[in-house]
């Protein structure tokens, strides 16, 4: 990995954080819902926001940490 800040070290895993994808999805879905102007949803918005600024990323599986690390490192290599 080129930049140590690109990796988040968790209790059981190491992975790259792609927060921009989460926020992109939340932004697009919010605009689509607002475009259709659902009155029942507009009544329940908190301060005009459809989504909170937070996110959660979770994963499960039994892959060994070396396999995960190898996968991440290969993502930086052009094929």
ROZADO-586760 format. One record per atom (N, C-alpha, C, CB): chain; x, y, z; atom name; residue number from 1; residue in three letters. Coordinates in pm, 1 decimal. Glycine has a CB too. Example, Ala and Ser with C-alpha at 12.3 -4.5 7.8 and 13.67 -1.06 7.14 Angstrom:
<atoms>
{atom "A", {1319.0, -569.0, 780.0}, "N", 1, "ALA"}
{atom "A", {1230.0, -450.0, 780.0}, "CA", 1, "ALA"}
{atom "A", {1320.0, -330.0, 780.0}, "C", 1, "ALA"}
{atom "A", {1130.8, -447.3, 904.6}, "CB", 1, "ALA"}
{atom "A", {1285.0, -225.0, 708.0}, "N", 2, "SER"}
{atom "A", {1367.0, -106.0, 714.0}, "CA", 2, "SER"}
{atom "A", {1290.0, 3.0, 787.0}, "C", 2, "SER"}
{atom "A", {1408.4, -59.8, 572.5}, "CB", 2, "SER"}
</atoms>
This chain:
<atoms>
{atom "A", {84.6, -117.0, 0.0}, "N", 1, "UNK"}
{atom "A", {0.0, 0.0, 0.0}, "CA", 1, "UNK"}
{atom "A", {89.7, 124.1, 0.0}, "C", 1, "UNK"}
{atom "A", {-96.6, -0.7, 122.3}, "CB", 1, "UNK"}
{atom "A", {53.0, 220.1, -78.7}, "N", 2, "UNK"}
{atom "A", {136.6, 337.9, -93.8}, "CA", 2, "UNK"}
{atom "A", {124.4, 434.6, 23.1}, "C", 2, "UNK"}
{atom "A", {101.9, 408.5, -221.2}, "CB", 2, "UNK"}
{atom "A", {9.4, 440.1, 84.2}, "N", 3, "UNK"}
{atom "A", {-12.9, 536.8, 190.4}, "CA", 3, "UNK"}
{atom "A", {-75.9, 466.7, 309.2}, "C", 3, "UNK"}
{atom "A", {-101.7, 653.3, 142.0}, "CB", 3, "UNK"}
{atom "A", {-8.8, 469.1, 421.2}, "N", 4, "UNK"}
{atom "A", {-57.5, 400.3, 541.1}, "CA", 4, "UNK"}
{atom "A", {-194.4, 452.3, 583.7}, "C", 4, "UNK"}
{atom "A", {42.3, 416.5, 655.9}, "CB", 4, "UNK"}
{atom "A", {-226.4, 578.1, 551.6}, "N", 5, "UNK"}
{atom "A", {-355.3, 635.5, 589.2}, "CA", 5, "UNK"}
{atom "A", {-471.2, 576.7, 510.0}, "C", 5, "UNK"}
{atom "A", {-352.4, 784.8, 570.5}, "CB", 5, "UNK"}
{atom "A", {-442.3, 505.1, 401.2}, "N", 6, "UNK"}
{atom "A", {-547.1, 443.7, 320.7}, "CA", 6, "UNK"}
{atom "A", {-602.3, 316.8, 384.4}, "C", 6, "UNK"}
{atom "A", {-494.4, 412.6, 182.7}, "CB", 6, "UNK"}
{atom "A", {-537.1, 267.3, 487.7}, "N", 7, "UNK"}
{atom "A", {-578.3, 140.7, 549.2}, "CA", 7, "UNK"}
{atom "A", {-632.9, 167.7, 688.0}, "C", 7, "UNK"}
{atom "A", {-460.0, 40.5, 555.9}, "CB", 7, "UNK"}
{atom "A", {-739.4, 103.2, 718.3}, "N", 8, "UNK"}
{atom "A", {-794.8, 109.9, 852.9}, "CA", 8, "UNK"}
{atom "A", {-769.5, -24.1, 919.1}, "C", 8, "UNK"}
{atom "A", {-947.6, 145.1, 851.3}, "CB", 8, "UNK"}
{atom "A", {-704.4, -22.7, 1032.2}, "N", 9, "UNK"}
{atom "A", {-674.0, -146.0, 1103.6}, "CA", 9, "UNK"}
{atom "A", {-784.8, -170.3, 1205.3}, "C", 9, "UNK"}
{atom "A", {-533.9, -138.8, 1173.0}, "CB", 9, "UNK"}
{atom "A", {-861.6, -274.1, 1185.0}, "N", 10, "UNK"}
{atom "A", {-967.4, -309.5, 1277.1}, "CA", 10, "UNK"}
{atom "A", {-922.3, -421.5, 1368.1}, "C", 10, "UNK"}
{atom "A", {-1093.2, -349.5, 1201.8}, "CB", 10, "UNK"}
{atom "A", {-1012.3, -470.3, 1445.2}, "N", 11, "UNK"}
{atom "A", {-979.7, -577.2, 1538.7}, "CA", 11, "UNK"}
{atom "A", {-945.2, -706.2, 1466.1}, "C", 11, "UNK"}
{atom "A", {-1095.3, -600.8, 1634.1}, "CB", 11, "UNK"}
{atom "A", {-1016.9, -734.4, 1357.7}, "N", 12, "UNK"}
{atom "A", {-996.9, -860.8, 1287.9}, "CA", 12, "UNK"}
{atom "A", {-967.2, -844.6, 1139.5}, "C", 12, "UNK"}
{atom "A", {-1117.6, -946.6, 1304.6}, "CB", 12, "UNK"}
{atom "A", {-954.9, -723.1, 1091.2}, "N", 13, "UNK"}
{atom "A", {-938.0, -709.2, 947.0}, "CA", 13, "UNK"}
{atom "A", {-860.8, -583.3, 910.7}, "C", 13, "UNK"}
{atom "A", {-1073.1, -707.9, 878.5}, "CB", 13, "UNK"}
{atom "A", {-815.8, -582.0, 788.3}, "N", 14, "UNK"}
{atom "A", {-750.1, -465.4, 730.2}, "CA", 14, "UNK"}
{atom "A", {-817.8, -441.3, 596.3}, "C", 14, "UNK"}
{atom "A", {-593.2, -486.4, 714.4}, "CB", 14, "UNK"}
{atom "A", {-865.4, -321.0, 571.8}, "N", 15, "UNK"}
{atom "A", {-935.6, -294.3, 447.1}, "CA", 15, "UNK"}
{atom "A", {-922.1, -148.3, 408.5}, "C", 15, "UNK"}
{atom "A", {-1082.8, -332.4, 458.9}, "CB", 15, "UNK"}
{atom "A", {-942.4, -120.8, 282.4}, "N", 16, "UNK"}
{atom "A", {-940.4, 17.7, 235.4}, "CA", 16, "UNK"}
{atom "A", {-1078.3, 78.9, 257.4}, "C", 16, "UNK"}
{atom "A", {-899.2, 25.7, 84.8}, "CB", 16, "UNK"}
{atom "A", {-1079.4, 203.0, 294.5}, "N", 17, "UNK"}
{atom "A", {-1205.2, 273.1, 317.4}, "CA", 17, "UNK"}
{atom "A", {-1242.0, 350.4, 190.9}, "C", 17, "UNK"}
{atom "A", {-1194.8, 368.7, 440.4}, "CB", 17, "UNK"}
{atom "A", {-1357.5, 321.2, 137.0}, "N", 18, "UNK"}
{atom "A", {-1406.8, 392.2, 19.7}, "CA", 18, "UNK"}
{atom "A", {-1531.4, 470.9, 59.5}, "C", 18, "UNK"}
{atom "A", {-1437.7, 293.3, -97.5}, "CB", 18, "UNK"}
{atom "A", {-1511.5, 565.4, 150.2}, "N", 19, "UNK"}
{atom "A", {-1621.4, 644.7, 204.2}, "CA", 19, "UNK"}
{atom "A", {-1692.0, 722.8, 94.6}, "C", 19, "UNK"}
{atom "A", {-1570.4, 740.0, 311.6}, "CB", 19, "UNK"}
{atom "A", {-1617.1, 766.8, -6.0}, "N", 20, "UNK"}
{atom "A", {-1678.6, 846.2, -112.7}, "CA", 20, "UNK"}
{atom "A", {-1790.0, 767.7, -182.0}, "C", 20, "UNK"}
{atom "A", {-1572.4, 889.3, -215.4}, "CB", 20, "UNK"}
{atom "A", {-1778.4, 635.0, -189.4}, "N", 21, "UNK"}
{atom "A", {-1884.6, 554.2, -250.8}, "CA", 21, "UNK"}
{atom "A", {-2011.0, 554.9, -165.5}, "C", 21, "UNK"}
{atom "A", {-1836.7, 410.0, -271.7}, "CB", 21, "UNK"}
{atom "A", {-1993.3, 551.5, -33.9}, "N", 22, "UNK"}
{atom "A", {-2109.0, 557.0, 56.5}, "CA", 22, "UNK"}
{atom "A", {-2180.0, 690.5, 40.1}, "C", 22, "UNK"}
{atom "A", {-2065.4, 536.5, 204.4}, "CB", 22, "UNK"}
{atom "A", {-2103.4, 798.9, 44.4}, "N", 23, "UNK"}
{atom "A", {-2164.2, 931.3, 35.2}, "CA", 23, "UNK"}
{atom "A", {-2222.8, 957.6, -103.1}, "C", 23, "UNK"}
{atom "A", {-2061.8, 1038.3, 68.9}, "CB", 23, "UNK"}
{atom "A", {-2160.6, 905.3, -206.8}, "N", 24, "UNK"}
{atom "A", {-2214.4, 918.9, -341.8}, "CA", 24, "UNK"}
{atom "A", {-2350.7, 850.8, -351.1}, "C", 24, "UNK"}
{atom "A", {-2116.9, 859.2, -445.5}, "CB", 24, "UNK"}
{atom "A", {-2360.4, 729.5, -299.0}, "N", 25, "UNK"}
{atom "A", {-2486.8, 655.2, -300.9}, "CA", 25, "UNK"}
{atom "A", {-2594.3, 728.4, -221.5}, "C", 25, "UNK"}
{atom "A", {-2466.8, 513.8, -244.3}, "CB", 25, "UNK"}
{atom "A", {-2557.1, 779.8, -104.5}, "N", 26, "UNK"}
{atom "A", {-2653.8, 852.3, -22.5}, "CA", 26, "UNK"}
{atom "A", {-2699.4, 980.6, -92.1}, "C", 26, "UNK"}
{atom "A", {-2593.4, 885.0, 114.6}, "CB", 26, "UNK"}
{atom "A", {-2606.6, 1050.2, -155.8}, "N", 27, "UNK"}
{atom "A", {-2640.5, 1174.9, -224.0}, "CA", 27, "UNK"}
{atom "A", {-2731.6, 1153.0, -343.2}, "C", 27, "UNK"}
{atom "A", {-2515.2, 1244.9, -268.9}, "CB", 27, "UNK"}
{atom "A", {-2699.6, 1053.5, -424.3}, "N", 28, "UNK"}
{atom "A", {-2780.9, 1024.3, -543.4}, "CA", 28, "UNK"}
{atom "A", {-2920.7, 980.2, -502.9}, "C", 28, "UNK"}
{atom "A", {-2713.9, 915.4, -630.1}, "CB", 28, "UNK"}
{atom "A", {-2930.4, 889.8, -405.6}, "N", 29, "UNK"}
{atom "A", {-3063.1, 842.2, -364.2}, "CA", 29, "UNK"}
{atom "A", {-3144.9, 956.2, -304.2}, "C", 29, "UNK"}
{atom "A", {-3049.9, 726.8, -262.2}, "CB", 29, "UNK"}
{atom "A", {-3080.4, 1045.2, -230.0}, "N", 30, "UNK"}
{atom "A", {-3150.6, 1159.7, -172.4}, "CA", 30, "UNK"}
{atom "A", {-3206.5, 1250.2, -281.7}, "C", 30, "UNK"}
{atom "A", {-3056.9, 1239.2, -80.8}, "CB", 30, "UNK"}
{atom "A", {-3124.6, 1279.3, -383.2}, "N", 31, "UNK"}
{atom "A", {-3172.1, 1364.0, -493.8}, "CA", 31, "UNK"}
{atom "A", {-3286.6, 1298.3, -569.6}, "C", 31, "UNK"}
{atom "A", {-3057.3, 1394.9, -590.3}, "CB", 31, "UNK"}
{atom "A", {-3278.3, 1167.6, -590.2}, "N", 32, "UNK"}
{atom "A", {-3385.3, 1097.4, -662.8}, "CA", 32, "UNK"}
{atom "A", {-3516.6, 1102.1, -584.7}, "C", 32, "UNK"}
{atom "A", {-3345.2, 950.7, -689.6}, "CB", 32, "UNK"}
{atom "A", {-3508.7, 1082.1, -454.5}, "N", 33, "UNK"}
{atom "A", {-3629.8, 1085.4, -371.3}, "CA", 33, "UNK"}
{atom "A", {-3687.1, 1226.7, -367.2}, "C", 33, "UNK"}
{atom "A", {-3599.2, 1035.8, -227.6}, "CB", 33, "UNK"}
{atom "A", {-3601.2, 1327.8, -353.5}, "N", 34, "UNK"}
{atom "A", {-3648.4, 1466.8, -351.4}, "CA", 34, "UNK"}
{atom "A", {-3709.5, 1506.7, -485.4}, "C", 34, "UNK"}
{atom "A", {-3533.1, 1561.8, -316.2}, "CB", 34, "UNK"}
{atom "A", {-3654.0, 1456.9, -594.4}, "N", 35, "UNK"}
{atom "A", {-3705.1, 1489.2, -728.1}, "CA", 35, "UNK"}
{atom "A", {-3848.3, 1440.4, -744.9}, "C", 35, "UNK"}
{atom "A", {-3615.5, 1427.2, -836.4}, "CB", 35, "UNK"}
{atom "A", {-3879.4, 1325.1, -686.5}, "N", 36, "UNK"}
{atom "A", {-4015.2, 1271.2, -696.0}, "CA", 36, "UNK"}
{atom "A", {-4109.5, 1337.4, -596.3}, "C", 36, "UNK"}
{atom "A", {-4013.6, 1120.6, -673.3}, "CB", 36, "UNK"}
{atom "A", {-4054.0, 1411.1, -501.4}, "N", 37, "UNK"}
{atom "A", {-4131.7, 1490.1, -406.2}, "CA", 37, "UNK"}
{atom "A", {-4238.0, 1408.3, -332.3}, "C", 37, "UNK"}
{atom "A", {-4197.7, 1604.7, -478.0}, "CB", 37, "UNK"}
{atom "A", {-4192.4, 1314.3, -251.8}, "N", 38, "UNK"}
{atom "A", {-4283.8, 1236.0, -168.4}, "CA", 38, "UNK"}
{atom "A", {-4319.8, 1318.0, -44.3}, "C", 38, "UNK"}
{atom "A", {-4219.7, 1098.5, -128.0}, "CB", 38, "UNK"}
{atom "A", {-4444.5, 1364.7, -31.8}, "N", 39, "UNK"}
{atom "A", {-4482.8, 1447.3, 83.6}, "CA", 39, "UNK"}
{atom "A", {-4465.2, 1375.4, 217.0}, "C", 39, "UNK"}
{atom "A", {-4626.7, 1491.6, 69.5}, "CB", 39, "UNK"}
{atom "A", {-4492.8, 1246.1, 221.6}, "N", 40, "UNK"}
{atom "A", {-4481.3, 1172.8, 348.0}, "CA", 40, "UNK"}
{atom "A", {-4336.5, 1166.8, 396.5}, "C", 40, "UNK"}
{atom "A", {-4536.8, 1031.0, 332.2}, "CB", 40, "UNK"}
{atom "A", {-4242.2, 1163.0, 304.2}, "N", 41, "UNK"}
{atom "A", {-4100.9, 1160.4, 342.6}, "CA", 41, "UNK"}
{atom "A", {-4055.5, 1299.5, 384.6}, "C", 41, "UNK"}
{atom "A", {-4013.4, 1108.1, 226.6}, "CB", 41, "UNK"}
{atom "A", {-4098.1, 1401.9, 311.9}, "N", 42, "UNK"}
{atom "A", {-4057.3, 1539.1, 344.5}, "CA", 42, "UNK"}
{atom "A", {-4099.1, 1577.9, 486.1}, "C", 42, "UNK"}
{atom "A", {-4117.4, 1637.7, 243.9}, "CB", 42, "UNK"}
{atom "A", {-4212.4, 1527.2, 532.5}, "N", 43, "UNK"}
{atom "A", {-4260.3, 1559.3, 667.3}, "CA", 43, "UNK"}
{atom "A", {-4168.2, 1502.5, 774.3}, "C", 43, "UNK"}
{atom "A", {-4401.9, 1506.0, 687.4}, "CB", 43, "UNK"}
{atom "A", {-4097.0, 1395.0, 743.6}, "N", 44, "UNK"}
{atom "A", {-4015.0, 1327.1, 843.7}, "CA", 44, "UNK"}
{atom "A", {-3867.2, 1364.8, 837.8}, "C", 44, "UNK"}
{atom "A", {-4028.8, 1179.2, 827.2}, "CB", 44, "UNK"}
{atom "A", {-3828.8, 1452.1, 745.9}, "N", 45, "UNK"}
{atom "A", {-3688.4, 1491.9, 735.0}, "CA", 45, "UNK"}
{atom "A", {-3647.7, 1575.5, 855.1}, "C", 45, "UNK"}
{atom "A", {-3663.9, 1570.1, 604.9}, "CB", 45, "UNK"}
{atom "A", {-3526.9, 1551.1, 903.5}, "N", 46, "UNK"}
{atom "A", {-3473.5, 1626.2, 1016.2}, "CA", 46, "UNK"}
{atom "A", {-3384.4, 1737.0, 960.6}, "C", 46, "UNK"}
{atom "A", {-3394.2, 1533.3, 1114.7}, "CB", 46, "UNK"}
{atom "A", {-3431.2, 1859.5, 966.7}, "N", 47, "UNK"}
{atom "A", {-3352.7, 1971.3, 914.8}, "CA", 47, "UNK"}
{atom "A", {-3330.8, 1964.8, 764.7}, "C", 47, "UNK"}
{atom "A", {-3220.1, 1976.2, 983.7}, "CB", 47, "UNK"}
{atom "A", {-3420.6, 1900.5, 692.5}, "N", 48, "UNK"}
{atom "A", {-3409.1, 1890.9, 548.2}, "CA", 48, "UNK"}
{atom "A", {-3316.5, 1781.4, 498.9}, "C", 48, "UNK"}
{atom "A", {-3363.3, 2019.3, 495.0}, "CB", 48, "UNK"}
{atom "A", {-3257.0, 1705.2, 588.9}, "N", 49, "UNK"}
{atom "A", {-3162.2, 1600.5, 548.5}, "CA", 49, "UNK"}
{atom "A", {-3230.5, 1464.1, 546.7}, "C", 49, "UNK"}
{atom "A", {-3040.4, 1597.6, 643.6}, "CB", 49, "UNK"}
{atom "A", {-3208.5, 1390.3, 439.3}, "N", 50, "UNK"}
{atom "A", {-3264.3, 1255.7, 429.4}, "CA", 50, "UNK"}
{atom "A", {-3176.9, 1155.3, 503.4}, "C", 50, "UNK"}
{atom "A", {-3279.4, 1214.5, 282.6}, "CB", 50, "UNK"}
{atom "A", {-3045.3, 1169.6, 492.5}, "N", 51, "UNK"}
{atom "A", {-2949.9, 1076.9, 553.6}, "CA", 51, "UNK"}
{atom "A", {-2867.1, 1148.8, 659.1}, "C", 51, "UNK"}
{atom "A", {-2857.9, 1014.6, 446.6}, "CB", 51, "UNK"}
{atom "A", {-2821.1, 1074.2, 756.3}, "N", 52, "UNK"}
{atom "A", {-2724.6, 1129.0, 851.6}, "CA", 52, "UNK"}
{atom "A", {-2587.1, 1128.5, 784.3}, "C", 52, "UNK"}
{atom "A", {-2722.9, 1046.1, 986.2}, "CB", 52, "UNK"}
{atom "A", {-2492.6, 1207.7, 833.0}, "N", 53, "UNK"}
{atom "A", {-2360.1, 1211.0, 770.9}, "CA", 53, "UNK"}
{atom "A", {-2272.3, 1091.2, 808.1}, "C", 53, "UNK"}
{atom "A", {-2289.6, 1338.1, 809.9}, "CB", 53, "UNK"}
{atom "A", {-2325.0, 998.1, 884.1}, "N", 54, "UNK"}
{atom "A", {-2245.9, 882.5, 926.9}, "CA", 54, "UNK"}
{atom "A", {-2261.8, 765.7, 830.5}, "C", 54, "UNK"}
{atom "A", {-2286.5, 839.4, 1068.0}, "CB", 54, "UNK"}
{atom "A", {-2182.8, 662.1, 851.1}, "N", 55, "UNK"}
{atom "A", {-2192.1, 541.3, 769.8}, "CA", 55, "UNK"}
{atom "A", {-2145.4, 422.4, 852.0}, "C", 55, "UNK"}
{atom "A", {-2108.5, 554.6, 639.8}, "CB", 55, "UNK"}
{atom "A", {-2179.6, 304.0, 807.3}, "N", 56, "UNK"}
{atom "A", {-2133.7, 179.9, 869.2}, "CA", 56, "UNK"}
{atom "A", {-2090.6, 85.5, 758.8}, "C", 56, "UNK"}
{atom "A", {-2244.7, 115.3, 958.0}, "CB", 56, "UNK"}
{atom "A", {-1977.5, 24.7, 775.4}, "N", 57, "UNK"}
{atom "A", {-1930.6, -76.0, 680.2}, "CA", 57, "UNK"}
{atom "A", {-1902.6, -203.4, 757.8}, "C", 57, "UNK"}
{atom "A", {-1802.9, -27.7, 602.6}, "CB", 57, "UNK"}
{atom "A", {-1959.1, -311.9, 712.4}, "N", 58, "UNK"}
{atom "A", {-1937.3, -439.3, 780.1}, "CA", 58, "UNK"}
{atom "A", {-1911.7, -550.1, 681.1}, "C", 58, "UNK"}
{atom "A", {-2055.8, -474.4, 867.2}, "CB", 58, "UNK"}
{atom "A", {-1847.9, -653.2, 727.8}, "N", 59, "UNK"}
{atom "A", {-1816.4, -767.1, 642.9}, "CA", 59, "UNK"}
{atom "A", {-1808.9, -891.4, 729.8}, "C", 59, "UNK"}
{atom "A", {-1683.5, -744.9, 565.5}, "CB", 59, "UNK"}
{atom "A", {-1830.2, -1004.4, 668.0}, "N", 60, "UNK"}
{atom "A", {-1814.2, -1128.3, 742.3}, "CA", 60, "UNK"}
{atom "A", {-1749.1, -1230.6, 650.8}, "C", 60, "UNK"}
{atom "A", {-1950.6, -1180.1, 796.5}, "CB", 60, "UNK"}
{atom "A", {-1693.1, -1328.7, 708.8}, "N", 61, "UNK"}
{atom "A", {-1627.0, -1432.4, 630.6}, "CA", 61, "UNK"}
{atom "A", {-1509.7, -1488.3, 707.2}, "C", 61, "UNK"}
{atom "A", {-1581.2, -1378.2, 495.4}, "CB", 61, "UNK"}
{atom "A", {-1455.5, -1594.3, 656.6}, "N", 62, "UNK"}
{atom "A", {-1347.6, -1661.2, 726.7}, "CA", 62, "UNK"}
{atom "A", {-1214.9, -1654.0, 654.7}, "C", 62, "UNK"}
{atom "A", {-1383.1, -1802.6, 749.4}, "CB", 62, "UNK"}
{atom "A", {-1195.4, -1552.9, 570.1}, "N", 63, "UNK"}
{atom "A", {-1069.4, -1542.9, 496.6}, "CA", 63, "UNK"}
{atom "A", {-955.6, -1507.1, 591.6}, "C", 63, "UNK"}
{atom "A", {-1080.2, -1438.0, 383.8}, "CB", 63, "UNK"}
{atom "A", {-841.9, -1574.1, 578.3}, "N", 64, "UNK"}
{atom "A", {-725.8, -1539.5, 661.6}, "CA", 64, "UNK"}
{atom "A", {-676.4, -1398.1, 629.8}, "C", 64, "UNK"}
{atom "A", {-611.6, -1641.7, 640.4}, "CB", 64, "UNK"}
{atom "A", {-618.6, -1331.4, 728.1}, "N", 65, "UNK"}
{atom "A", {-573.3, -1193.6, 711.1}, "CA", 65, "UNK"}
{atom "A", {-471.1, -1181.3, 598.9}, "C", 65, "UNK"}
{atom "A", {-514.0, -1141.5, 840.9}, "CB", 65, "UNK"}
{atom "A", {-387.6, -1281.6, 578.5}, "N", 66, "UNK"}
{atom "A", {-289.2, -1277.2, 469.0}, "CA", 66, "UNK"}
{atom "A", {-357.3, -1274.2, 332.3}, "C", 66, "UNK"}
{atom "A", {-195.0, -1398.1, 477.3}, "CB", 66, "UNK"}
{atom "A", {-467.2, -1346.6, 317.7}, "N", 67, "UNK"}
{atom "A", {-542.7, -1347.1, 192.4}, "CA", 67, "UNK"}
{atom "A", {-604.1, -1210.4, 166.6}, "C", 67, "UNK"}
{atom "A", {-652.3, -1454.6, 195.5}, "CB", 67, "UNK"}
{atom "A", {-658.9, -1149.5, 269.5}, "N", 68, "UNK"}
{atom "A", {-719.1, -1016.6, 256.9}, "CA", 68, "UNK"}
{atom "A", {-612.1, -913.7, 222.4}, "C", 68, "UNK"}
{atom "A", {-791.9, -976.7, 387.4}, "CB", 68, "UNK"}
{atom "A", {-499.7, -920.1, 291.7}, "N", 69, "UNK"}
{atom "A", {-390.0, -826.2, 266.2}, "CA", 69, "UNK"}
{atom "A", {-340.1, -838.9, 122.1}, "C", 69, "UNK"}
{atom "A", {-274.0, -850.7, 365.0}, "CB", 69, "UNK"}
{atom "A", {-324.9, -962.6, 74.0}, "N", 70, "UNK"}
{atom "A", {-280.5, -986.4, -63.3}, "CA", 70, "UNK"}
{atom "A", {-381.1, -927.6, -162.7}, "C", 70, "UNK"}
{atom "A", {-261.7, -1138.0, -88.9}, "CB", 70, "UNK"}
{atom "A", {-508.9, -947.4, -137.7}, "N", 71, "UNK"}
{atom "A", {-613.0, -892.2, -224.9}, "CA", 71, "UNK"}
{atom "A", {-602.7, -739.8, -232.0}, "C", 71, "UNK"}
{atom "A", {-752.8, -933.8, -174.8}, "CB", 71, "UNK"}
{atom "A", {-587.4, -675.7, -117.1}, "N", 72, "UNK"}
{atom "A", {-579.5, -529.6, -112.9}, "CA", 72, "UNK"}
{atom "A", {-456.7, -481.1, -188.4}, "C", 72, "UNK"}
{atom "A", {-575.9, -479.4, 32.6}, "CB", 72, "UNK"}
{atom "A", {-344.1, -544.9, -165.5}, "N", 73, "UNK"}
{atom "A", {-221.0, -503.1, -232.8}, "CA", 73, "UNK"}
{atom "A", {-231.0, -520.6, -384.0}, "C", 73, "UNK"}
{atom "A", {-102.0, -582.4, -179.2}, "CB", 73, "UNK"}
{atom "A", {-299.9, -622.3, -430.2}, "N", 74, "UNK"}
{atom "A", {-314.9, -645.3, -573.3}, "CA", 74, "UNK"}
{atom "A", {-407.0, -542.8, -638.5}, "C", 74, "UNK"}
{atom "A", {-367.8, -784.9, -598.2}, "CB", 74, "UNK"}
{atom "A", {-492.7, -478.2, -561.3}, "N", 75, "UNK"}
{atom "A", {-581.5, -376.8, -617.1}, "CA", 75, "UNK"}
{atom "A", {-503.5, -254.8, -664.2}, "C", 75, "UNK"}
{atom "A", {-686.1, -335.5, -514.1}, "CB", 75, "UNK"}
{atom "A", {-383.5, -234.4, -612.0}, "N", 76, "UNK"}
{atom "A", {-299.9, -121.1, -649.7}, "CA", 76, "UNK"}
{atom "A", {-214.8, -152.3, -773.1}, "C", 76, "UNK"}
{atom "A", {-210.0, -81.3, -532.9}, "CB", 76, "UNK"}
{atom "A", {-215.6, -277.4, -817.5}, "N", 77, "UNK"}
{atom "A", {-130.9, -320.7, -928.4}, "CA", 77, "UNK"}
{atom "A", {-211.8, -327.0, -1057.3}, "C", 77, "UNK"}
{atom "A", {-67.6, -457.9, -898.2}, "CB", 77, "UNK"}
{atom "A", {-169.4, -256.3, -1162.2}, "N", 78, "UNK"}
{atom "A", {-240.7, -267.3, -1290.5}, "CA", 78, "UNK"}
{atom "A", {-227.3, -408.0, -1347.3}, "C", 78, "UNK"}
{atom "A", {-187.0, -163.9, -1391.9}, "CB", 78, "UNK"}
{atom "A", {-331.8, -456.5, -1410.2}, "N", 79, "UNK"}
{atom "A", {-329.0, -592.4, -1467.2}, "CA", 79, "UNK"}
{atom "A", {-290.5, -587.9, -1611.9}, "C", 79, "UNK"}
{atom "A", {-464.4, -661.6, -1451.9}, "CB", 79, "UNK"}
</atoms>
